[in-house]
């Protein structure tokens, strides 16, 4: 697998990663989420698999690389004996997606589904052990094996009651980034709430905002026709298409 996902960055990659970061919030409307869930059921896949395949498509369109490696957290709570045990069991899976421009999204989803199922079957292997065994070329400028992470949180949040106390979550300002780019999605009230965490060493806020918009456009076109070739899936927003028209309006009168 490639050791580095070469996304186009706004700034040159530093020799030593600083972990400085920021985040961008995004909401995907209930109608789109319902269509994604329907597509997932029709393809025998989960919503996670569908979103991961779409994310891999986005990364391919941005990088031009057809071999995409993405990290993803997994609860790693498969043993009944550990149900009552408090502790951090989460492990990291390394998922490899091979994208072909001529294949349909449905075909890519089938491959991503198989990749995910095989990864789940080996989820007990610690990520650190995998790195030790593979001995990838190490760099202080990026993480080993993958630099982009994807996660979907779909565990229902239980209400927290403490007697007569009233509780509400407080948002925290995000100023760090573990990886070059992380997309965290969470199902909430029929919507998908997304948080794009990104390295400010590499990306400007405007670039991530544009990427998030492109992801939404991509999802809408996927549910509209999942059988069209990946290379035909539109990515640009209506405003960007109009800007292209204006840029190409070069006609002028000659004397």
C-alpha positions as CSV (number, residue, x, y, z in Angstrom):
1,X,0.0,0.0,0.0
2,X,1.2,3.6,-0.5
3,X,2.9,5.1,2.5
4,X,1.4,8.5,2.0
5,X,-1.9,9.9,0.7
6,X,-0.8,12.9,-1.3
7,X,-3.7,15.3,-0.9
8,X,-3.1,18.7,-2.4
9,X,-2.2,20.9,0.6
10,X,-2.2,24.7,1.0
11,X,1.2,24.6,2.8
12,X,4.2,22.4,2.5
13,X,4.3,19.5,4.9
14,X,6.6,20.3,7.8
15,X,9.5,18.0,8.6
16,X,8.1,17.5,12.1
17,X,4.4,17.3,12.7
18,X,3.1,19.9,15.2
19,X,-0.4,18.4,15.8
20,X,-1.9,21.9,15.5
21,X,-5.4,21.7,14.1
22,X,-8.9,23.1,13.8
23,X,-12.3,21.8,13.0
24,X,-15.3,22.5,10.7
25,X,-18.8,21.4,11.5
26,X,-21.2,20.1,8.9
27,X,-24.8,18.9,8.8
28,X,-26.3,16.6,6.2
29,X,-30.1,16.9,5.9
30,X,-32.5,14.1,7.0
31,X,-33.7,13.5,3.4
32,X,-30.2,12.7,2.2
33,X,-29.5,10.5,5.3
34,X,-32.7,8.5,4.6
35,X,-31.6,8.0,1.0
36,X,-28.2,6.9,2.0
37,X,-29.7,4.4,4.5
38,X,-32.0,3.1,1.8
39,X,-29.1,2.7,-0.7
40,X,-27.1,0.8,2.0
41,X,-30.0,-1.6,2.6
42,X,-30.4,-2.3,-1.1
43,X,-26.7,-3.0,-1.4
44,X,-26.5,-5.3,1.7
45,X,-24.2,-2.8,3.4
46,X,-24.3,-0.6,6.4
47,X,-24.4,3.2,6.4
48,X,-20.8,3.2,7.7
49,X,-19.7,1.2,4.6
50,X,-21.6,3.5,2.2
51,X,-20.1,6.6,3.8
52,X,-16.6,5.2,3.8
53,X,-16.9,4.3,0.1
54,X,-18.1,7.8,-0.6
55,X,-15.2,9.3,1.5
56,X,-12.7,7.1,-0.4
57,X,-14.2,8.4,-3.7
58,X,-13.7,12.0,-2.5
59,X,-10.1,11.3,-1.5
60,X,-9.4,9.8,-4.9
61,X,-10.9,12.8,-6.7
62,X,-8.7,15.1,-4.6
63,X,-5.4,13.1,-4.7
64,X,-5.6,11.3,-8.0
65,X,-4.4,8.2,-6.2
66,X,-6.5,5.0,-6.9
67,X,-5.1,3.2,-3.9
68,X,-6.5,4.8,-0.8
69,X,-5.7,3.8,2.8
70,X,-7.9,5.1,5.6
71,X,-7.8,4.6,9.3
72,X,-11.0,3.9,11.3
73,X,-11.6,3.3,15.0
74,X,-13.5,0.2,16.2
75,X,-14.9,-0.4,19.7
76,X,-13.2,-3.8,20.0
77,X,-15.9,-5.0,22.5
78,X,-16.5,-8.4,21.1
79,X,-16.2,-10.5,24.4
80,X,-19.1,-10.8,26.8
81,X,-16.7,-11.0,29.7
82,X,-15.6,-7.4,29.1
83,X,-19.1,-5.9,29.0
84,X,-18.9,-4.6,32.6
85,X,-15.3,-3.6,32.4
86,X,-14.4,0.1,32.4
87,X,-11.5,0.9,30.1
88,X,-10.3,2.0,26.7
89,X,-10.7,-0.9,24.3
90,X,-10.8,1.0,21.0
91,X,-8.5,-0.2,18.3
92,X,-7.6,1.3,14.9
93,X,-8.3,-0.5,11.7
94,X,-6.4,0.2,8.5
95,X,-8.7,-0.1,5.5
96,X,-7.4,-0.1,2.0
97,X,-9.8,1.0,-0.8
98,X,-8.9,0.5,-4.5
99,X,-10.7,3.0,-6.7
100,X,-11.2,2.6,-10.4
101,X,-12.6,5.6,-12.3
102,X,-14.6,3.3,-14.7
103,X,-16.3,1.3,-11.9
104,X,-19.6,2.3,-10.5
105,X,-20.2,3.4,-6.9
106,X,-22.2,0.2,-6.3
107,X,-19.2,-1.9,-7.4
108,X,-16.9,0.1,-5.1
109,X,-19.3,-0.3,-2.2
110,X,-19.3,-4.0,-2.7
111,X,-15.5,-4.1,-2.4
112,X,-15.5,-1.7,0.6
113,X,-18.1,-3.9,2.3
114,X,-15.8,-7.0,1.9
115,X,-12.8,-5.0,3.1
116,X,-14.6,-3.8,6.2
117,X,-15.9,-7.3,7.1
118,X,-12.4,-8.8,6.8
119,X,-11.0,-6.0,8.9
120,X,-13.7,-6.6,11.6
121,X,-12.7,-10.3,11.7
122,X,-9.1,-9.2,12.7
123,X,-10.0,-6.2,14.9
124,X,-8.2,-7.8,17.9
125,X,-4.8,-7.2,16.4
126,X,-3.5,-4.0,18.0
127,X,-2.6,-1.3,15.5
128,X,0.8,-0.8,17.2
129,X,1.6,-4.5,16.6
130,X,0.7,-4.1,12.9
131,X,3.1,-1.2,12.6
132,X,5.8,-3.3,14.4
133,X,5.3,-6.2,12.0
134,X,5.2,-4.2,8.8
135,X,8.0,-1.9,9.7
136,X,6.9,0.9,7.3
137,X,9.2,3.8,6.6
138,X,8.8,6.2,9.4
139,X,8.7,10.0,9.3
140,X,8.2,12.7,12.0
141,X,6.1,14.6,9.4
142,X,3.2,12.1,9.2
143,X,1.6,9.0,10.9
144,X,2.5,5.5,9.7
145,X,0.2,3.5,7.3
146,X,-2.5,6.1,7.0
147,X,-2.9,9.9,7.4
148,X,-6.6,10.2,7.0
149,X,-9.2,8.8,9.5
150,X,-12.9,8.2,9.1
151,X,-15.4,7.4,11.9
152,X,-19.2,7.0,12.2
153,X,-20.7,7.3,15.7
154,X,-24.1,5.6,15.7
155,X,-24.5,4.4,19.3
156,X,-27.6,6.1,20.9
157,X,-26.6,8.6,23.6
158,X,-28.2,7.6,26.9
159,X,-29.6,10.5,28.9
160,X,-27.5,11.3,32.0
161,X,-29.5,11.9,35.2
162,X,-28.0,13.1,38.4
163,X,-30.9,13.7,40.8
164,X,-32.2,17.3,40.4
165,X,-29.2,18.5,38.5
166,X,-29.8,19.8,34.9
167,X,-27.0,18.8,32.6
168,X,-26.0,20.0,29.1
169,X,-22.9,19.4,27.0
170,X,-20.4,22.3,26.5
171,X,-18.7,22.6,23.1
172,X,-14.9,22.7,23.3
173,X,-12.7,24.6,20.9
174,X,-10.7,22.2,18.8
175,X,-7.1,23.2,18.4
176,X,-5.3,19.9,17.7
177,X,-5.4,17.3,14.9
178,X,-4.1,13.8,15.4
179,X,-3.9,13.2,11.6
180,X,-3.8,15.2,8.4
181,X,-7.6,14.9,8.1
182,X,-10.3,13.2,10.1
183,X,-14.0,13.0,9.3
184,X,-16.2,12.2,12.3
185,X,-19.9,11.6,11.5
186,X,-22.6,11.1,14.1
187,X,-26.2,10.1,13.6
188,X,-28.5,12.5,15.5
189,X,-32.2,13.1,15.1
190,X,-32.3,11.8,11.5
191,X,-29.4,14.0,10.5
192,X,-25.7,13.3,10.1
193,X,-23.6,15.7,12.1
194,X,-20.0,15.9,10.8
195,X,-16.8,17.3,12.2
196,X,-13.9,17.8,9.9
197,X,-10.7,17.8,12.0
198,X,-7.7,19.0,10.0
199,X,-4.0,19.9,10.4
200,X,-3.5,23.6,10.2
201,X,0.1,22.9,9.2
202,X,-1.3,21.7,5.9
203,X,-4.8,23.1,5.2
204,X,-6.5,26.5,5.2
205,X,-10.0,26.7,6.6
206,X,-11.4,27.6,3.2
207,X,-10.0,24.4,1.6
208,X,-11.7,22.2,4.2
209,X,-15.0,24.1,3.8
210,X,-14.9,23.5,0.1
211,X,-14.0,19.8,0.7
212,X,-17.0,19.4,3.0
213,X,-19.3,20.9,0.4
214,X,-17.9,18.6,-2.3
215,X,-18.6,15.6,0.0
216,X,-22.2,16.6,0.3
217,X,-22.6,17.1,-3.5
218,X,-21.0,13.7,-4.0
219,X,-23.4,12.0,-1.6
220,X,-26.4,13.5,-3.3
221,X,-25.2,12.4,-6.7
222,X,-24.4,8.9,-5.4
223,X,-27.9,8.3,-4.1
224,X,-29.4,9.8,-7.4
225,X,-27.5,7.2,-9.5
226,X,-25.2,4.7,-7.7
227,X,-24.5,2.8,-10.9
228,X,-22.9,5.6,-12.9
229,X,-19.0,5.5,-13.2
230,X,-17.2,7.1,-10.4
231,X,-15.5,9.5,-12.8
232,X,-18.9,10.8,-13.9
233,X,-20.0,11.8,-10.4
234,X,-20.3,15.6,-10.2
235,X,-18.4,17.2,-7.4
236,X,-18.8,21.0,-7.9
237,X,-21.4,23.1,-6.2
238,X,-23.9,25.2,-8.2
239,X,-21.9,28.3,-7.2
240,X,-18.6,26.8,-8.5
241,X,-20.2,25.8,-11.8
242,X,-21.5,29.3,-12.2
243,X,-18.0,30.6,-11.5
244,X,-16.6,28.4,-14.2
245,X,-19.1,29.9,-16.6
246,X,-18.0,33.4,-15.7
247,X,-14.3,32.5,-16.0
248,X,-14.8,31.1,-19.4
249,X,-16.9,34.0,-20.7
250,X,-14.0,35.5,-22.7
251,X,-15.9,36.8,-25.7
252,X,-15.0,40.3,-26.6
253,X,-15.7,42.7,-29.5
254,X,-12.9,43.6,-32.0
255,X,-12.7,46.9,-33.8
